[in-house]
């Protein structure tokens, strides 16, 4: 006979996995689209300096100077390539969001 505490832990884990699977299925990764293209451009400008100097979005400065994201994204692009880095960051964002949701639900 499984103790009640262990049974509750199994149910909780199963519920979290089910909610996570449904959430990932409902909002799959859609690739580089919309604003992600601009973030990728800023990161690529840091990876390959001088190539995008004449681009109007970057020529006079952008909001990328106020955040660590383009530098982090640029380093990931160096290691993984553009698409893999974008997917990795999107996946990490979803996992962090889901972890924060689980933490909030636990506190409530």
OpenMM code with the backbone's topology and positions (N, CA, C; nanometers):
from openmm import Vec3, app, unit

residues = "UNK UNK UNK UNK UNK UNK UNK UNK UNK UNK UNK UNK UNK UNK UNK UNK UNK UNK UNK UNK UNK UNK UNK UNK UNK UNK UNK UNK UNK UNK UNK UNK UNK UNK UNK UNK UNK UNK UNK UNK UNK UNK UNK UNK UNK UNK UNK UNK UNK UNK UNK UNK UNK UNK UNK UNK UNK UNK UNK UNK UNK UNK UNK UNK UNK UNK UNK UNK UNK UNK UNK UNK UNK UNK UNK UNK UNK UNK UNK UNK UNK UNK UNK UNK UNK UNK UNK UNK UNK UNK UNK UNK UNK UNK UNK UNK UNK UNK UNK UNK UNK UNK UNK UNK UNK UNK UNK UNK".split()
positions = [
    Vec3(0.0836, -0.1173, 0.0000),
    Vec3(0.0000, 0.0000, 0.0000),
    Vec3(0.0887, 0.1245, 0.0000),
    Vec3(0.0625, 0.2146, -0.0912),
    Vec3(0.1403, 0.3372, -0.1047),
    Vec3(0.0900, 0.4387, -0.0026),
    Vec3(0.1811, 0.4986, 0.0742),
    Vec3(0.1387, 0.5997, 0.1705),
    Vec3(0.0660, 0.7150, 0.1012),
    Vec3(-0.0219, 0.7785, 0.1757),
    Vec3(-0.1047, 0.8871, 0.1218),
    Vec3(-0.0200, 1.0044, 0.0710),
    Vec3(0.0886, 1.0364, 0.1392),
    Vec3(0.1746, 1.1478, 0.0979),
    Vec3(0.2366, 1.1190, -0.0387),
    Vec3(0.2838, 0.9962, -0.0569),
    Vec3(0.3444, 0.9593, -0.1849),
    Vec3(0.2401, 0.9609, -0.2964),
    Vec3(0.1196, 0.9170, -0.2668),
    Vec3(0.0113, 0.9168, -0.3652),
    Vec3(-0.0225, 1.0607, -0.4055),
    Vec3(-0.0285, 1.1510, -0.3092),
    Vec3(-0.0564, 1.2909, -0.3398),
    Vec3(0.0557, 1.3523, -0.4242),
    Vec3(0.1796, 1.3172, -0.3942),
    Vec3(0.2925, 1.3669, -0.4725),
    Vec3(0.2849, 1.3164, -0.6162),
    Vec3(0.2452, 1.1905, -0.6339),
    Vec3(0.2315, 1.1357, -0.7685),
    Vec3(0.1201, 1.2059, -0.8451),
    Vec3(0.0095, 1.2327, -0.7791),
    Vec3(-0.1018, 1.3037, -0.8433),
    Vec3(-0.0614, 1.4453, -0.8819),
    Vec3(0.0088, 1.5118, -0.7934),
    Vec3(0.0542, 1.6477, -0.8220),
    Vec3(0.1490, 1.6491, -0.9401),
    Vec3(0.2438, 1.5563, -0.9406),
    Vec3(0.3393, 1.5475, -1.0517),
    Vec3(0.2677, 1.5175, -1.1824),
    Vec3(0.1726, 1.4249, -1.1798),
    Vec3(0.0970, 1.3918, -1.3002),
    Vec3(0.0174, 1.5124, -1.3497),
    Vec3(-0.0414, 1.5875, -1.2590),
    Vec3(-0.1177, 1.7066, -1.2980),
    Vec3(-0.0268, 1.8113, -1.3602),
    Vec3(0.0904, 1.8322, -1.3032),
    Vec3(0.1843, 1.9309, -1.3568),
    Vec3(0.2312, 1.8891, -1.4957),
    Vec3(0.2622, 1.7617, -1.5136),
    Vec3(0.3072, 1.7127, -1.6436),
    Vec3(0.1949, 1.7260, -1.7466),
    Vec3(0.0730, 1.6947, -1.7097),
    Vec3(-0.0406, 1.7062, -1.8012),
    Vec3(-0.0652, 1.8511, -1.8406),
    Vec3(-0.0633, 1.9407, -1.7439),
    Vec3(-0.0831, 2.0833, -1.7737),
    Vec3(0.0299, 2.1335, -1.8631),
    Vec3(0.1528, 2.0952, -1.8324),
    Vec3(0.2663, 2.1369, -1.9150),
    Vec3(0.2561, 2.0858, -2.0574),
    Vec3(0.2177, 1.9597, -2.0741),
    Vec3(0.2042, 1.9025, -2.2083),
    Vec3(0.0952, 1.9740, -2.2877),
    Vec3(-0.0157, 2.0024, -2.2234),
    Vec3(-0.1242, 2.0748, -2.2910),
    Vec3(-0.0802, 2.2162, -2.3281),
    Vec3(-0.0068, 2.2804, -2.2377),
    Vec3(0.0372, 2.4174, -2.2626),
    Vec3(0.1358, 2.4223, -2.3787),
    Vec3(0.2313, 2.3290, -2.3823),
    Vec3(0.3274, 2.3253, -2.4924),
    Vec3(0.2589, 2.2885, -2.6237),
    Vec3(0.1555, 2.2056, -2.6194),
    Vec3(0.0835, 2.1698, -2.7410),
    Vec3(-0.0010, 2.2861, -2.7924),
    Vec3(-0.0551, 2.3655, -2.7020),
    Vec3(-0.1404, 2.4773, -2.7417),
    Vec3(-0.0599, 2.5931, -2.8012),
    Vec3(0.0630, 2.6145, -2.7529),
    Vec3(0.1466, 2.7240, -2.8007),
    Vec3(0.2818, 2.6704, -2.8454),
    Vec3(0.2868, 2.6068, -2.9629),
    Vec3(0.4140, 2.5513, -3.0102),
    Vec3(0.5082, 2.6623, -3.0567),
    Vec3(0.6334, 2.6276, -3.0717),
    Vec3(0.7340, 2.7216, -3.1210),
    Vec3(0.7052, 2.7510, -3.2679),
    Vec3(0.6955, 2.8791, -3.3020),
    Vec3(0.6586, 2.9192, -3.4383),
    Vec3(0.7764, 2.9734, -3.5192),
    Vec3(0.8958, 2.9644, -3.4667),
    Vec3(1.0122, 3.0128, -3.5398),
    Vec3(1.0333, 3.1620, -3.5196),
    Vec3(1.1232, 3.2168, -3.5971),
    Vec3(1.1538, 3.3591, -3.5888),
    Vec3(1.0474, 3.4376, -3.6655),
    Vec3(0.9584, 3.5000, -3.5919),
    Vec3(0.8544, 3.5803, -3.6548),
    Vec3(0.8276, 3.7026, -3.5680),
    Vec3(0.7659, 3.8018, -3.6282),
    Vec3(0.7288, 3.9261, -3.5600),
    Vec3(0.8505, 3.9919, -3.4939),
    Vec3(0.8404, 4.0282, -3.3677),
    Vec3(0.9476, 4.0990, -3.2979),
    Vec3(1.0739, 4.0157, -3.2819),
    Vec3(1.0618, 3.8849, -3.2897),
    Vec3(1.1798, 3.7988, -3.2758),
    Vec3(1.2819, 3.8289, -3.3845),
    Vec3(1.2362, 3.8732, -3.4999),
    Vec3(1.3294, 3.9081, -3.6072),
    Vec3(1.4148, 4.0287, -3.5678),
    Vec3(1.3530, 4.1253, -3.5002),
    Vec3(1.4280, 4.2438, -3.4575),
    Vec3(1.5286, 4.2080, -3.3491),
    Vec3(1.4892, 4.1224, -3.2557),
    Vec3(1.5823, 4.0788, -3.1518),
    Vec3(1.6978, 4.0004, -3.2126),
    Vec3(1.6671, 3.9180, -3.3125),
    Vec3(1.7722, 3.8418, -3.3801),
    Vec3(1.8673, 3.9358, -3.4542),
    Vec3(1.8129, 4.0413, -3.5154),
    Vec3(1.8977, 4.1382, -3.5843),
    Vec3(1.9930, 4.2068, -3.4871),
    Vec3(1.9420, 4.2455, -3.3708),
    Vec3(2.0291, 4.3079, -3.2707),
    Vec3(2.1381, 4.2119, -3.2244),
    Vec3(2.1026, 4.0864, -3.2032),
    Vec3(2.2012, 3.9874, -3.1595),
    Vec3(2.3034, 3.9609, -3.2694),
    Vec3(2.2571, 3.9510, -3.3936),
    Vec3(2.3498, 3.9281, -3.5043),
    Vec3(2.4432, 4.0468, -3.5241),
    Vec3(2.3947, 4.1673, -3.4965),
    Vec3(2.4807, 4.2856, -3.5070),
    Vec3(2.5928, 4.2806, -3.4043),
    Vec3(2.5668, 4.2193, -3.2898),
    Vec3(2.6729, 4.2048, -3.1892),
    Vec3(2.7694, 4.0927, -3.2256),
    Vec3(2.7184, 3.9891, -3.2903),
    Vec3(2.8028, 3.8760, -3.3287),
    Vec3(2.8935, 3.9142, -3.4455),
    Vec3(2.8392, 3.9892, -3.5415),
    Vec3(2.9147, 4.0290, -3.6607),
    Vec3(2.9187, 4.1814, -3.6698),
    Vec3(3.0041, 4.2467, -3.5920),
    Vec3(3.0087, 4.3929, -3.5952),
    Vec3(3.0502, 4.4454, -3.7321),
    Vec3(2.9860, 4.5541, -3.7714),
    Vec3(3.0174, 4.6167, -3.8992),
    Vec3(2.9276, 4.5752, -4.0133),
    Vec3(2.8649, 4.4604, -4.0045),
    Vec3(2.7827, 4.4105, -4.1145),
    Vec3(2.6512, 4.4889, -4.1245),
    Vec3(2.5931, 4.5236, -4.0124),
    Vec3(2.4626, 4.5898, -4.0115),
    Vec3(2.4725, 4.7375, -3.9732),
    Vec3(2.5869, 4.8000, -3.9945),
    Vec3(2.6060, 4.9394, -3.9543),
    Vec3(2.5116, 5.0360, -4.0242),
    Vec3(2.4739, 5.0076, -4.1468),
    Vec3(2.3897, 5.0995, -4.2227),
    Vec3(2.2414, 5.0711, -4.2063),
    Vec3(2.2042, 4.9727, -4.1297),
    Vec3(2.0632, 4.9419, -4.1065),
    Vec3(2.0011, 5.0515, -4.0204),
    Vec3(1.8876, 5.1053, -4.0630),
    Vec3(1.8246, 5.2160, -3.9902),
    Vec3(1.7831, 5.1787, -3.8489),
    Vec3(1.7439, 5.0562, -3.8290),
    Vec3(1.7015, 5.0124, -3.6958),
    Vec3(1.8170, 5.0181, -3.5971),
    Vec3(1.9375, 4.9920, -3.6443),
    Vec3(2.0541, 4.9862, -3.5572),
    Vec3(2.1451, 5.1083, -3.5674),
    Vec3(2.1331, 5.1854, -3.6755),
    Vec3(2.2270, 5.2942, -3.7021),
    Vec3(2.2288, 5.3999, -3.5921),
    Vec3(2.1150, 5.4324, -3.5370),
    Vec3(2.1074, 5.5391, -3.4375),
    Vec3(2.0836, 5.4856, -3.2968),
    Vec3(2.1079, 5.3605, -3.2777),
    Vec3(2.0900, 5.2990, -3.1467),
    Vec3(1.9491, 5.2439, -3.1316),
    Vec3(1.9378, 5.1392, -3.0578),
    Vec3(1.8075, 5.0780, -3.0319),
    Vec3(1.7977, 5.0488, -2.8832),
    Vec3(1.6871, 4.9923, -2.8432),
    Vec3(1.6695, 4.9615, -2.7010),
    Vec3(1.7591, 4.8478, -2.6548),
    Vec3(1.8301, 4.7841, -2.7456),
    Vec3(1.9197, 4.6743, -2.7108),
    Vec3(2.0334, 4.7151, -2.6180),
    Vec3(2.0634, 4.8443, -2.6134),
    Vec3(2.1686, 4.8910, -2.5246),
    Vec3(2.1271, 4.8959, -2.3786),
    Vec3(1.9988, 4.8754, -2.3518),
    Vec3(1.9476, 4.8857, -2.2157),
    Vec3(1.9181, 4.7496, -2.1520),
    Vec3(1.9534, 4.6432, -2.2200),
    Vec3(1.9231, 4.5098, -2.1695),
    Vec3(2.0390, 4.4144, -2.1991),
    Vec3(2.0425, 4.3060, -2.1271),
    Vec3(2.1446, 4.2030, -2.1486),
    Vec3(2.1054, 4.1033, -2.2571),
    Vec3(1.9812, 4.1083, -2.3014),
    Vec3(1.9292, 4.0062, -2.3915),
    Vec3(2.0057, 3.9936, -2.5235),
    Vec3(2.0331, 4.1033, -2.5963),
    Vec3(2.1048, 4.0850, -2.7233),
    Vec3(2.2430, 4.0213, -2.7057),
    Vec3(2.3126, 4.0546, -2.5980),
    Vec3(2.4427, 3.9922, -2.5732),
    Vec3(2.4299, 3.8434, -2.5448),
    Vec3(2.3315, 3.8064, -2.4619),
    Vec3(2.3061, 3.6657, -2.4313),
    Vec3(2.2649, 3.5895, -2.5567),
    Vec3(2.1745, 3.6487, -2.6323),
    Vec3(2.1282, 3.5863, -2.7558),
    Vec3(2.2437, 3.5734, -2.8541),
    Vec3(2.3281, 3.6753, -2.8625),
    Vec3(2.4435, 3.6702, -2.9517),
    Vec3(2.5395, 3.5576, -2.9169),
    Vec3(2.5660, 3.5407, -2.7876),
    Vec3(2.6541, 3.4303, -2.7460),
    Vec3(2.5933, 3.2949, -2.7809),
    Vec3(2.4627, 3.2810, -2.7610),
    Vec3(2.3971, 3.1548, -2.7975),
    Vec3(2.4021, 3.1320, -2.9483),
    Vec3(2.3902, 3.2399, -3.0257),
    Vec3(2.3995, 3.2267, -3.1710),
    Vec3(2.5387, 3.1767, -3.2104),
    Vec3(2.6420, 3.2266, -3.1447),
    Vec3(2.7780, 3.1789, -3.1735),
    Vec3(2.7907, 3.0298, -3.1483),
    Vec3(2.7310, 2.9817, -3.0395),
    Vec3(2.7439, 2.8404, -3.0010),
    Vec3(2.6522, 2.7486, -3.0810),
    Vec3(2.5252, 2.7919, -3.1000),
    Vec3(2.4242, 2.7013, -3.1532),
    Vec3(2.3758, 2.7332, -3.2937),
    Vec3(2.3978, 2.8538, -3.3404),
    Vec3(2.3366, 2.8975, -3.4656),
    Vec3(2.2076, 2.9725, -3.4347),
    Vec3(2.1587, 3.0466, -3.5323),
    Vec3(2.0452, 3.1362, -3.5092),
    Vec3(1.9175, 3.0628, -3.4695),
    Vec3(1.8751, 2.9665, -3.5488),
    Vec3(1.7478, 2.8980, -3.5205),
    Vec3(1.7520, 2.8195, -3.3897),
    Vec3(1.8602, 2.7489, -3.3666),
    Vec3(1.8710, 2.6704, -3.2432),
    Vec3(1.8771, 2.7604, -3.1208),
    Vec3(1.9445, 2.8749, -3.1328),
    Vec3(1.9514, 2.9691, -3.0208),
    Vec3(1.8138, 3.0283, -2.9928),
    Vec3(1.7413, 3.0632, -3.0979),
    Vec3(1.6067, 3.1187, -3.0805),
    Vec3(1.5144, 3.0156, -3.0154),
    Vec3(1.5222, 2.8908, -3.0625),
    Vec3(1.4398, 2.7857, -3.0028),
    Vec3(1.4764, 2.7630, -2.8564),
    Vec3(1.6056, 2.7624, -2.8272),
    Vec3(1.6512, 2.7393, -2.6895),
    Vec3(1.6003, 2.8483, -2.5955),
    Vec3(1.6075, 2.9727, -2.6394),
    Vec3(1.5582, 3.0825, -2.5554),
    Vec3(1.4064, 3.0770, -2.5393),
    Vec3(1.3363, 3.0418, -2.6467),
    Vec3(1.1904, 3.0294, -2.6369),
    Vec3(1.1524, 2.9165, -2.5406),
    Vec3(1.2215, 2.8052, -2.5499),
    Vec3(1.1952, 2.6930, -2.4604),
    Vec3(1.2275, 2.7297, -2.3159),
    Vec3(1.3408, 2.7956, -2.2945),
    Vec3(1.3775, 2.8378, -2.1588),
    Vec3(1.2741, 2.9346, -2.1024),
    Vec3(1.2263, 3.0270, -2.1855),
    Vec3(1.1230, 3.1199, -2.1401),
    Vec3(0.9956, 3.0492, -2.1001),
    Vec3(0.9541, 2.9518, -2.1798),
    Vec3(0.8339, 2.8752, -2.1458),
    Vec3(0.8534, 2.7960, -2.0165),
    Vec3(0.9694, 2.7353, -2.0013),
    Vec3(0.9953, 2.6572, -1.8799),
    Vec3(1.0000, 2.7455, -1.7555),
    Vec3(1.0629, 2.8638, -1.7669),
    Vec3(1.0646, 2.9560, -1.6533),
    Vec3(0.9236, 3.0050, -1.6209),
    Vec3(0.8440, 3.0337, -1.7237),
    Vec3(0.7065, 3.0779, -1.7016),
    Vec3(0.6264, 2.9678, -1.6322),
    Vec3(0.6429, 2.8451, -1.6797),
    Vec3(0.5706, 2.7329, -1.6204),
    Vec3(0.6149, 2.7083, -1.4760),
    Vec3(0.7444, 2.7234, -1.4483),
    Vec3(0.7943, 2.7081, -1.3114),
    Vec3(0.7362, 2.8161, -1.2209),
    Vec3(0.7268, 2.9385, -1.2712),
    Vec3(0.6671, 3.0462, -1.1921),
    Vec3(0.5187, 3.0191, -1.1680),
    Vec3(0.4493, 2.9642, -1.2662),
    Vec3(0.3092, 2.9275, -1.2489),
    Vec3(0.2937, 2.8195, -1.1417),
    Vec3(0.3791, 2.7191, -1.1454),
    Vec3(0.3733, 2.6124, -1.0453),
    Vec3(0.4032, 2.6666, -0.9059),
    Vec3(0.4992, 2.7574, -0.8966),
    Vec3(0.5321, 2.8179, -0.7679),
    Vec3(0.4139, 2.8995, -0.7148),
    Vec3(0.3507, 2.9775, -0.8027),
    Vec3(0.2354, 3.0570, -0.7625),
    Vec3(0.1209, 2.9674, -0.7171),
    Vec3(0.0947, 2.8614, -0.7931),
    Vec3(-0.0138, 2.7691, -0.7570),
    Vec3(0.0154, 2.7021, -0.6232),
    Vec3(0.1391, 2.6698, -0.5985),
    Vec3(0.1746, 2.6066, -0.4725),
    Vec3(0.1540, 2.7028, -0.3557),
    Vec3(0.1894, 2.8307, -0.3769),
    Vec3(0.1747, 2.9295, -0.2709),
    Vec3(0.0266, 2.9579, -0.2412),
    Vec3(-0.0560, 2.9512, -0.3429),
    Vec3(-0.1984, 2.9754, -0.3220),
    Vec3(-0.2666, 2.8547, -0.2622),
] * unit.nanometer
topology = app.Topology()
chain = topology.addChain("A")
for resn in residues:
    res = topology.addResidue(resn, chain)
    for name in ("N", "CA", "C"):
        topology.addAtom(name, app.Element.getBySymbol(name[0]), res)
